[in-house]
Amino acid sequence: LHGVSHYIEFNSPGLRSVTTPAIRTQTCAMTDYKKAMSFECILCPPEGAVCNGTENITVLPGFWRSPGSTTDIYECKGGPNVCLGSGAAPNGSDCAEGYEGPMCALCATGYGKSGATSCTVCEAEDTTITYVVLIALVFLVAVLGWVTFTLRKDEVTEVSIIFRTVVNHLQAAGELGEFSTQWSPFLRALFDFQGASSSPSLSGVQALDCMLKQTDKGYSTVFAIYMSLPFVSVCLGIFVFAVVRVLKLKPVITTALRNEIERDIEAIGPQAKTAILLKRYPLYMVIITSLCVTMFTLYQTLITQSTSVLKCNTVTIGYEEVSQRLQDGSITVVQQPINEQYMLVDMSLNCESPEYLTLYTAALIFAVVYGFGIPIAFVFGYKFVNARIAKPELTKLMFTFLIGGYKEHLWFWQAVIMLRKMVLVCVIVFIGENKSLQSYCAMWTMSAALVLQIWFNPNEKAEHNMVEALSLALITITLNLSLLYFWPDMPDAGNFFLTLVLILMTLGALIMFGYFLYQPIKASVWEALGEAKN
């Protein structure tokens, strides 16, 4: 070790042993470490480590390195409570109990992922399955209620329009945590909460993660569940239709649609196809309405989960000595890193394995099909249905959840928002190596969306345009301010003040939406109570 005295002892049979005077190597600076098997002093890794001039590098809590690596330090998403630093592991770094794997990103046997980074002890298998079933039932009831509520309105309500904007905002805000490595843990958790509350996700559902481990299922099963959700939505539409028929609910239709139906009956007679709308919901109407609600809810989830599989994380696990021939013909030995690539969403899966290559191909196909297919299906589906049934008012009623509240000539605006979501997710996945450039691209994307919103004002009511514009402006400003985190000379006080401002802006956005939702919700409640009394 640098700075340590070394002695050489010579021994020979029949002769007295001789020990040399102390041989002391040159001490490296306290900001350096000694390269093994050499006299070279190298500057300590810039983040997550402390050096003392010797060959030892101490990893700080909140960071991780492989047992076979000396200089490659990685920040842990779980923070210091998950990655304990060097501790009792001088040749690597420690993970907290229940965590293991690269960057302590995996849950150990008997533990399940709870939230984005936490691992908690799994319950018994029967209890775990019960929890999963209950979670599925709650989700099913929530979607069923949302679809039924939409079916029972002859036009889009104030609550639906603003709630739709809130969901769009929360889904975009939920992605903000991916754009900077400098977010505070609380701010990152705040962003993650907004994303989890607006986009259905199986990630972080501890009961499901435990059940998959107990049944020896991997991430491929989770991916298959995600990608099958559009087909599940069709089945859900059929289920809603069955519920509506059992309850013998009659369609709630507009005056204009009723006039269209009556004209059909006068011209064709009681056998007119639209006459059924005066008695019960037809299957195609329930399924189209269900798909509008579910695809709006699931679009962000589908593109996020399909594209996240495409992203791998490179980890240096050690070094190997390789001989190289120099120009003068001599041979020298150099150390080259041994790298492994792991799928970012599940670091138990090596990106060079056959299983991952199969998953990668499927993810690429689904990312294109769902990313472009759903907005295109909405636009062309609307036109096709309108041309097929030749009843504009009926078409508007079925697609009211997606087109309601927008100007007549901008009925397709929700498809524009979907494409914006896809661009934002692609920025996260494909520009992940350069965090600064990633933040710039995200800011430009949201700035372009803000310009389009202000230019076209797609909503019929000015207050709805204002809410949408404020939402986009807050996200754009947040991304703009986050660039200051990349300023190398940022003082601690400035970092604290910047974080405080971003937290207040995020909370302010939620308060703003609450304010705009209060009056419409209050009016809807009083209206429902009045109808119940009558």
C-alpha positions as CSV (number, residue, x, y, z in Angstrom):
1,L,0.0,0.0,0.0
2,H,1.1,3.6,-0.6
3,G,2.5,5.2,2.5
4,V,3.2,1.8,4.2
5,S,6.7,0.5,5.1
6,H,7.7,-2.7,3.4
7,Y,10.6,-5.0,4.4
8,I,12.4,-7.7,2.4
9,E,14.0,-10.6,4.3
10,F,16.7,-12.8,2.6
11,N,17.1,-16.3,3.8
12,S,19.6,-19.0,2.8
13,P,20.4,-22.4,4.4
14,G,23.4,-22.1,6.7
15,L,23.5,-18.3,6.6
16,R,22.0,-15.7,8.9
17,S,18.8,-14.0,7.5
18,V,19.2,-10.4,6.4
19,T,16.3,-7.8,6.5
20,T,16.5,-4.7,4.4
21,P,15.9,-1.3,5.8
22,A,12.3,0.0,5.5
23,I,11.2,0.5,1.9
24,R,8.5,3.1,1.8
25,T,6.6,3.8,-1.3
26,Q,5.5,7.4,-2.1
27,T,2.3,8.4,-0.4
28,C,-0.6,9.4,-2.7
29,A,-2.5,12.5,-1.9
30,M,-5.6,12.1,0.3
31,T,-7.7,12.9,-2.7
32,D,-6.2,10.1,-4.7
33,Y,-6.0,6.3,-4.6
34,K,-3.1,4.0,-5.7
35,K,-3.6,1.9,-8.8
36,A,-3.1,-1.7,-7.9
37,M,0.2,-3.3,-9.0
38,S,1.7,0.1,-10.0
39,F,3.1,3.3,-8.6
40,E,0.4,5.4,-10.2
41,C,-1.8,7.8,-8.2
42,I,-5.2,8.4,-9.6
43,L,-7.8,11.0,-8.6
44,C,-10.6,9.6,-6.4
45,P,-14.0,8.9,-8.2
46,P,-15.9,12.2,-8.4
47,E,-19.0,11.0,-6.6
48,G,-19.9,8.5,-4.0
49,A,-16.4,7.6,-2.7
50,V,-13.7,8.7,-0.3
51,C,-10.0,8.0,-0.8
52,N,-7.1,8.2,1.7
53,G,-4.0,7.7,-0.6
54,T,-4.0,3.9,-0.4
55,E,-5.5,1.3,-2.7
56,N,-8.7,1.3,-0.7
57,I,-11.7,3.3,-1.8
58,T,-14.5,3.8,0.7
59,V,-18.0,3.8,-0.9
60,L,-20.4,6.2,0.7
61,P,-24.0,5.3,1.8
62,G,-26.4,5.8,-1.1
63,F,-23.9,4.4,-3.7
64,W,-22.8,1.0,-4.9
65,R,-20.0,-0.8,-6.6
66,S,-19.4,-4.4,-7.6
67,P,-17.1,-6.5,-5.4
68,G,-14.8,-6.9,-8.4
69,S,-14.7,-3.2,-9.3
70,T,-12.5,-0.6,-7.6
71,T,-13.4,2.7,-9.3
72,D,-16.9,2.4,-10.9
73,I,-19.3,3.9,-8.4
74,Y,-23.1,4.0,-9.1
75,E,-25.8,6.0,-7.4
76,C,-28.6,3.9,-5.9
77,K,-32.2,5.0,-6.5
78,G,-33.1,3.6,-3.1
79,G,-30.7,6.0,-1.4
80,P,-28.6,5.4,1.7
81,N,-31.2,3.3,3.4
82,V,-30.8,0.7,0.6
83,C,-27.2,1.0,-0.4
84,L,-25.2,1.1,2.9
85,G,-21.8,1.9,1.3
86,S,-18.6,0.0,2.0
87,G,-19.4,-0.8,5.6
88,A,-18.2,-4.4,6.2
89,A,-17.5,-5.0,2.5
90,P,-14.1,-3.4,1.7
91,N,-14.1,-5.1,-1.7
92,G,-17.5,-3.8,-2.8
93,S,-20.5,-2.3,-1.0
94,D,-23.3,-3.5,1.3
95,C,-27.0,-3.7,0.6
96,A,-29.6,-3.4,3.4
97,E,-31.4,-6.5,4.5
98,G,-33.9,-7.7,1.9
99,Y,-31.9,-6.2,-1.0
100,E,-29.4,-7.7,-3.4
101,G,-28.0,-7.6,-6.9
102,P,-26.6,-4.7,-9.0
103,M,-27.1,-1.3,-7.2
104,C,-29.2,-3.3,-4.6
105,A,-32.1,-3.0,-7.1
106,L,-33.4,-6.5,-6.5
107,C,-35.4,-7.9,-3.6
108,A,-33.9,-10.9,-1.9
109,T,-35.7,-14.2,-1.5
110,G,-38.7,-13.8,0.8
111,Y,-39.1,-10.1,0.0
112,G,-41.2,-8.3,-2.6
113,K,-41.0,-4.9,-4.3
114,S,-43.2,-2.3,-2.6
115,G,-43.2,1.0,-4.4
116,A,-40.4,2.1,-6.6
117,T,-37.4,1.0,-4.5
118,S,-38.6,-0.6,-1.2
119,C,-38.5,-4.3,-0.4
120,T,-40.7,-5.7,2.3
121,V,-41.2,-9.2,3.7
122,C,-43.6,-11.4,1.8
123,E,-46.7,-12.8,3.4
124,A,-47.8,-16.5,3.1
125,E,-48.7,-17.5,-0.4
126,D,-52.4,-17.8,0.3
127,T,-52.5,-14.3,1.8
128,T,-50.5,-12.9,-1.1
129,I,-52.9,-14.3,-3.7
130,T,-55.9,-12.9,-1.7
131,Y,-54.3,-9.4,-1.8
132,V,-53.7,-9.7,-5.6
133,V,-57.3,-10.7,-6.2
134,L,-58.6,-7.8,-4.0
135,I,-56.4,-5.3,-5.8
136,A,-57.7,-6.6,-9.2
137,L,-61.3,-6.3,-8.0
138,V,-60.8,-2.7,-6.8
139,F,-59.4,-1.7,-10.1
140,L,-62.2,-3.5,-12.0
141,V,-64.9,-1.7,-9.9
142,A,-63.2,1.7,-10.4
143,V,-63.1,1.3,-14.2
144,L,-66.6,-0.1,-14.2
145,G,-67.8,2.9,-12.3
146,W,-66.0,5.3,-14.6
147,V,-67.4,3.7,-17.7
148,T,-70.9,3.6,-16.3
149,F,-70.7,7.2,-15.3
150,T,-69.7,8.2,-18.8
151,L,-72.5,6.1,-20.3
152,R,-75.1,7.8,-18.1
153,K,-74.2,11.3,-19.3
154,D,-75.6,12.7,-22.6
155,E,-72.7,15.2,-22.8
156,V,-69.2,15.5,-21.2
157,T,-69.3,17.2,-17.8
158,E,-67.1,19.9,-16.3
159,V,-65.7,17.3,-13.9
160,S,-64.8,15.0,-16.7
161,I,-63.0,17.7,-18.7
162,I,-60.9,19.0,-15.8
163,F,-60.3,15.5,-14.5
164,R,-59.0,14.5,-17.9
165,T,-56.6,17.4,-17.8
166,V,-55.5,16.5,-14.3
167,V,-54.8,12.9,-15.4
168,N,-52.7,14.2,-18.3
169,H,-50.8,16.5,-16.0
170,L,-50.1,13.9,-13.4
171,Q,-48.9,11.4,-16.1
172,A,-46.5,14.0,-17.4
173,A,-45.4,15.1,-13.9
174,G,-44.9,11.4,-13.0
175,E,-42.1,11.2,-15.6
176,L,-40.2,14.2,-14.3
177,G,-38.2,12.1,-11.8
178,E,-36.4,10.4,-14.8
179,F,-34.9,13.7,-16.1
180,S,-32.4,14.5,-13.4
181,T,-30.2,12.5,-11.0
182,Q,-30.2,15.5,-8.6
183,W,-33.8,15.5,-7.4
184,S,-34.2,15.3,-3.6
185,P,-35.7,12.0,-2.4
186,F,-38.9,13.8,-1.3
187,L,-39.3,15.5,-4.7
188,R,-38.6,12.3,-6.6
189,A,-41.2,10.5,-4.4
190,L,-43.6,13.3,-5.1
191,F,-43.2,12.8,-8.9
192,D,-43.5,9.0,-8.5
193,F,-46.7,9.4,-6.5
194,Q,-48.3,11.5,-9.2
195,G,-47.3,9.0,-11.9
196,A,-48.6,6.0,-9.8
197,S,-51.9,7.8,-9.1
198,S,-52.7,8.5,-12.7
199,S,-51.3,5.5,-14.6
200,P,-52.2,1.9,-13.6
201,S,-49.0,0.0,-12.8
202,L,-48.0,-3.4,-11.6
203,S,-44.6,-2.2,-10.6
204,G,-44.2,-1.8,-6.9
205,V,-47.3,-3.9,-6.0
206,Q,-45.7,-6.0,-3.3
207,A,-48.3,-8.7,-3.2
208,L,-48.0,-9.3,-7.0
209,D,-44.2,-9.3,-6.8
210,C,-44.2,-11.9,-4.0
211,M,-46.8,-14.1,-5.9
212,L,-44.6,-14.1,-9.0
213,K,-41.5,-15.1,-7.0
214,Q,-43.5,-17.8,-5.1
215,T,-44.7,-19.2,-8.4
216,D,-41.2,-18.9,-10.1
217,K,-42.5,-16.3,-12.7
218,G,-40.3,-13.6,-14.1
219,Y,-40.7,-10.2,-15.6
220,S,-41.9,-11.8,-18.9
221,T,-45.1,-12.6,-17.1
222,V,-45.5,-9.0,-16.0
223,F,-44.8,-7.7,-19.5
224,A,-47.4,-10.1,-21.0
225,I,-50.0,-8.8,-18.5
226,Y,-49.3,-5.2,-19.5
227,M,-49.4,-5.9,-23.2
228,S,-52.7,-7.8,-23.0
229,L,-54.5,-4.9,-21.3
230,P,-56.1,-3.6,-24.5
231,F,-57.6,-7.1,-25.1
232,V,-58.8,-7.1,-21.4
233,S,-60.4,-3.8,-22.1
234,V,-62.6,-5.3,-24.8
235,C,-63.7,-8.1,-22.3
236,L,-64.3,-5.4,-19.8
237,G,-66.6,-3.6,-22.3
238,I,-68.6,-6.9,-22.7
239,F,-68.8,-7.2,-18.9
240,V,-70.1,-3.6,-18.6
241,F,-72.7,-4.4,-21.3
242,A,-73.9,-7.4,-19.3
243,V,-74.2,-5.2,-16.1
244,V,-76.1,-2.6,-18.0
245,R,-78.5,-5.2,-19.4
246,V,-79.0,-6.8,-16.0
247,L,-79.8,-3.4,-14.5
248,K,-82.1,-2.6,-17.5
249,L,-80.6,0.8,-18.0
250,K,-81.9,2.9,-20.8
251,P,-79.5,5.1,-22.8
252,V,-79.2,8.8,-21.8
253,I,-79.2,10.6,-25.2
254,T,-79.2,14.2,-26.3
255,T,-82.2,16.0,-27.8
256,A,-80.4,16.2,-31.2
257,L,-79.8,12.4,-31.2
258,R,-83.4,11.7,-30.2
259,N,-84.6,13.8,-33.2
260,E,-82.3,11.7,-35.5
261,I,-83.8,8.5,-34.1
262,E,-87.4,9.7,-34.5
263,R,-86.7,10.7,-38.1
264,D,-85.4,7.2,-38.7
265,I,-88.5,5.6,-37.2
266,E,-90.7,7.8,-39.3
267,A,-88.8,6.9,-42.5
268,I,-88.1,3.2,-41.9
269,G,-90.4,2.2,-39.1
270,P,-89.9,0.6,-35.7
271,Q,-87.3,-1.8,-37.3
272,A,-84.9,1.1,-37.7
273,K,-81.5,0.2,-36.3
274,T,-81.3,3.3,-34.1
275,A,-84.7,2.6,-32.5
276,I,-82.9,0.3,-30.0
277,L,-81.4,3.4,-28.4
278,L,-84.8,4.3,-27.0
279,K,-85.0,0.9,-25.1
280,R,-81.5,-0.3,-24.3
281,Y,-77.8,0.1,-24.9
282,P,-76.5,-1.7,-28.0
283,L,-73.3,-3.7,-27.6
284,Y,-71.2,-1.6,-30.0
285,M,-72.0,1.6,-28.0
286,V,-70.9,0.2,-24.7
287,I,-67.7,-1.3,-26.1
288,I,-66.7,1.9,-27.9
289,T,-67.4,4.0,-24.8
290,S,-65.5,1.5,-22.6
291,L,-62.5,1.5,-25.0
292,C,-62.4,5.4,-25.0
293,V,-62.2,5.4,-21.2
294,T,-59.8,2.5,-20.7
295,M,-57.4,3.4,-23.6
296,F,-57.1,7.0,-22.3
297,T,-56.3,5.6,-18.9
298,L,-53.9,2.9,-20.1
299,Y,-52.0,4.6,-23.0
300,Q,-49.3,6.1,-20.8
301,T,-48.8,2.7,-19.0
302,L,-48.6,0.8,-22.3
303,I,-46.0,3.0,-24.0
304,T,-44.0,3.4,-20.7
305,Q,-43.9,-0.4,-20.1
306,S,-43.2,-1.4,-23.7
307,T,-40.3,1.2,-24.2
308,S,-38.8,0.7,-20.7
309,V,-37.9,-2.9,-21.7
310,L,-35.7,-1.4,-24.5
311,K,-33.4,0.3,-21.9
312,C,-30.4,-1.5,-20.4
313,N,-28.0,-0.4,-17.7
314,T,-24.3,-1.1,-18.0
315,V,-22.5,-2.2,-14.9
316,T,-18.7,-2.7,-14.5
317,I,-18.3,-5.9,-12.4
318,G,-14.5,-6.2,-12.6
319,Y,-11.4,-5.9,-14.7
320,E,-9.3,-8.3,-16.7
321,E,-5.7,-8.1,-17.8
322,V,-5.2,-8.0,-21.6
323,S,-1.9,-8.0,-23.5
324,Q,-1.4,-5.3,-26.1
325,R,1.4,-5.0,-28.6
326,L,2.8,-1.5,-28.8
327,Q,4.2,0.2,-32.0
328,D,7.8,-0.6,-31.1
329,G,6.9,-4.3,-30.9
330,S,6.9,-4.6,-27.2
331,I,4.0,-6.1,-25.3
332,T,2.3,-4.4,-22.3
333,V,-0.5,-5.6,-20.0
334,V,-3.5,-3.3,-19.5
335,Q,-6.6,-3.7,-17.5
336,Q,-9.9,-3.6,-19.3
337,P,-13.3,-3.4,-17.6
338,I,-15.6,-6.4,-17.6
339,N,-19.1,-5.0,-18.2
340,E,-22.5,-6.6,-17.8
341,Q,-25.8,-5.1,-19.1
342,Y,-29.0,-5.5,-17.2
343,M,-32.6,-4.6,-18.1
344,L,-33.4,-1.4,-16.2
345,V,-36.9,-2.4,-15.1
346,D,-35.6,-5.7,-13.8
347,M,-31.9,-6.0,-13.2
348,S,-32.1,-9.8,-12.7
349,L,-32.3,-10.1,-16.5
350,N,-29.1,-9.9,-18.5
351,C,-29.5,-8.0,-21.7
352,E,-27.4,-10.5,-23.6
353,S,-29.6,-13.5,-22.6
354,P,-31.9,-15.2,-25.1
355,E,-34.9,-14.4,-22.8
356,Y,-34.2,-10.7,-23.0
357,L,-33.7,-10.7,-26.8
358,T,-37.1,-12.3,-27.2
359,L,-38.6,-9.7,-24.8
360,Y,-36.8,-6.9,-26.6
361,T,-38.3,-7.9,-30.0
362,A,-41.8,-8.1,-28.5
363,A,-41.4,-4.8,-26.7
364,L,-40.3,-3.0,-29.9
365,I,-43.3,-4.3,-31.8
366,F,-45.8,-3.3,-29.0
367,A,-44.1,0.1,-28.6
368,V,-44.8,0.9,-32.3
369,V,-48.2,-0.7,-32.4
370,Y,-49.6,0.9,-29.2
371,G,-47.6,4.1,-29.4
372,F,-48.9,5.1,-32.9
373,G,-51.8,2.6,-33.2
374,I,-53.9,3.9,-30.3
375,P,-54.0,7.6,-31.4
376,I,-54.5,6.5,-35.1
377,A,-57.2,4.0,-34.1
378,F,-59.0,6.8,-32.2
379,V,-58.9,9.3,-35.2
380,F,-59.8,6.8,-37.9
381,G,-62.1,4.9,-35.7
382,Y,-64.2,8.0,-35.1
383,K,-64.3,8.7,-38.8
384,F,-65.1,5.1,-39.7
385,V,-67.9,4.8,-37.1
386,N,-69.4,8.1,-38.2
387,A,-69.4,7.1,-41.8
388,R,-70.7,3.6,-41.0
389,I,-73.8,4.6,-39.0
390,A,-74.2,8.0,-40.6
391,K,-75.4,9.5,-37.2
392,P,-73.0,12.3,-36.1
393,E,-74.8,12.8,-32.8
394,L,-74.6,9.1,-31.9
395,T,-70.9,9.1,-32.9
396,K,-70.2,12.1,-30.7
397,L,-72.0,10.4,-27.8
398,M,-69.9,7.3,-28.0
399,F,-66.6,9.2,-28.2
400,T,-67.7,12.0,-25.9
401,F,-65.1,11.1,-23.3
402,L,-62.2,11.8,-25.7
403,I,-63.7,14.6,-27.8
404,G,-66.0,16.3,-25.3
405,G,-65.1,19.9,-24.5
406,Y,-63.0,20.4,-27.6
407,K,-63.9,22.7,-30.4
408,E,-65.8,21.1,-33.3
409,H,-62.9,21.2,-35.8
410,L,-60.3,20.1,-33.1
411,W,-62.2,17.0,-31.9
412,F,-59.0,15.0,-32.4
413,W,-56.9,17.0,-29.9
414,Q,-56.6,14.1,-27.4
415,A,-54.7,12.2,-30.1
416,V,-52.2,15.1,-30.2
417,I,-51.8,14.8,-26.4
418,M,-51.2,11.1,-26.7
419,L,-48.4,11.6,-29.2
420,R,-46.9,14.2,-26.8
421,K,-46.8,11.5,-24.1
422,M,-45.1,9.1,-26.4
423,V,-42.4,11.7,-27.4
424,L,-41.8,12.3,-23.7
425,V,-41.4,8.6,-22.9
426,C,-39.1,8.2,-25.9
427,V,-36.9,11.0,-24.6
428,I,-36.6,9.2,-21.3
429,V,-35.7,5.8,-22.9
430,F,-33.5,6.8,-25.8
431,I,-31.6,9.8,-24.4
432,G,-30.9,8.4,-21.0
433,E,-27.1,8.5,-21.2
434,N,-26.9,12.3,-21.2
435,K,-29.1,13.6,-18.4
436,S,-28.5,17.2,-19.3
437,L,-29.5,16.7,-23.0
438,Q,-32.4,14.6,-21.8
439,S,-33.8,17.4,-19.7
440,Y,-33.3,19.9,-22.6
441,C,-35.3,17.6,-25.0
442,A,-38.1,17.1,-22.5
443,M,-38.3,20.9,-21.9
444,W,-38.4,21.5,-25.7
445,T,-41.2,18.9,-26.0
446,M,-43.3,20.5,-23.3
447,S,-42.6,24.0,-24.6
448,A,-43.8,23.0,-28.1
449,A,-46.9,21.5,-26.5
450,L,-47.5,24.7,-24.6
451,V,-47.1,26.8,-27.8
452,L,-49.6,24.6,-29.6
453,Q,-52.1,24.9,-26.7
454,I,-51.9,28.7,-26.6
455,W,-52.0,29.0,-30.4
456,F,-55.0,26.7,-31.0
457,N,-56.9,27.0,-27.7
458,P,-58.6,23.7,-28.5
459,N,-61.1,23.7,-25.6
460,E,-64.5,25.4,-26.1
461,K,-64.3,27.1,-22.7
462,A,-61.6,29.7,-21.9
463,E,-61.1,28.3,-18.3
464,H,-60.4,24.8,-19.6
465,N,-57.7,26.3,-22.0
466,M,-56.3,28.2,-19.0
467,V,-56.0,25.1,-16.8
468,E,-54.3,23.1,-19.6
469,A,-51.9,26.0,-20.4
470,L,-51.0,26.4,-16.7
471,S,-50.4,22.6,-16.4
472,L,-48.0,22.6,-19.4
473,A,-46.3,25.9,-18.2
474,L,-45.6,24.4,-14.7
475,I,-44.0,21.3,-16.2
476,T,-42.0,23.3,-18.6
477,I,-40.7,25.6,-15.9
478,T,-39.9,22.6,-13.6
479,L,-37.8,21.1,-16.4
480,N,-36.1,24.4,-17.0
481,L,-35.2,25.0,-13.4
482,S,-34.0,21.4,-13.1
483,L,-31.2,22.2,-15.4
484,L,-29.6,24.3,-12.6
485,Y,-28.9,21.0,-10.8
486,F,-26.2,20.4,-13.5
487,W,-24.4,23.6,-12.5
488,P,-21.2,22.2,-11.0
489,D,-20.6,25.3,-8.7
490,M,-24.2,25.2,-7.3
491,P,-23.8,26.0,-3.5
492,D,-25.6,23.9,-1.0
493,A,-27.9,26.8,-0.1
494,G,-28.8,27.3,-3.7
495,N,-29.5,23.6,-4.1
496,F,-31.8,23.7,-1.1
497,F,-33.7,26.8,-2.3
498,L,-34.1,25.3,-5.8
499,T,-35.5,22.1,-4.3
500,L,-37.9,24.0,-2.1
501,V,-39.2,26.1,-5.1
502,L,-39.8,22.9,-7.1
503,I,-41.7,21.3,-4.2
504,L,-43.9,24.3,-3.8
505,M,-44.6,24.5,-7.5
506,T,-45.6,20.8,-7.6
507,L,-47.8,21.2,-4.6
508,G,-49.2,24.4,-6.0
509,A,-50.2,22.6,-9.2
510,L,-52.2,20.0,-7.1
511,I,-53.9,22.8,-5.2
512,M,-54.8,24.6,-8.5
513,F,-56.4,21.5,-9.8
514,G,-58.3,21.0,-6.6
515,Y,-59.6,24.6,-6.8
516,F,-60.9,24.1,-10.4
517,L,-62.4,20.7,-9.5
518,Y,-64.2,21.9,-6.4
519,Q,-67.1,23.8,-7.9
520,P,-67.9,21.2,-10.7
521,I,-67.8,18.3,-8.2
522,K,-70.0,20.2,-5.7
523,A,-72.5,20.9,-8.5
524,S,-72.5,17.3,-9.6
525,V,-73.1,16.1,-6.0
526,W,-76.0,18.4,-5.5
527,E,-77.4,17.4,-8.9
528,A,-77.2,13.7,-8.0
529,L,-78.8,14.3,-4.6
530,G,-81.6,16.2,-6.3
531,E,-82.2,13.3,-8.8
532,A,-82.2,10.8,-5.9
533,K,-84.9,12.7,-4.0
534,N,-87.0,12.8,-7.1
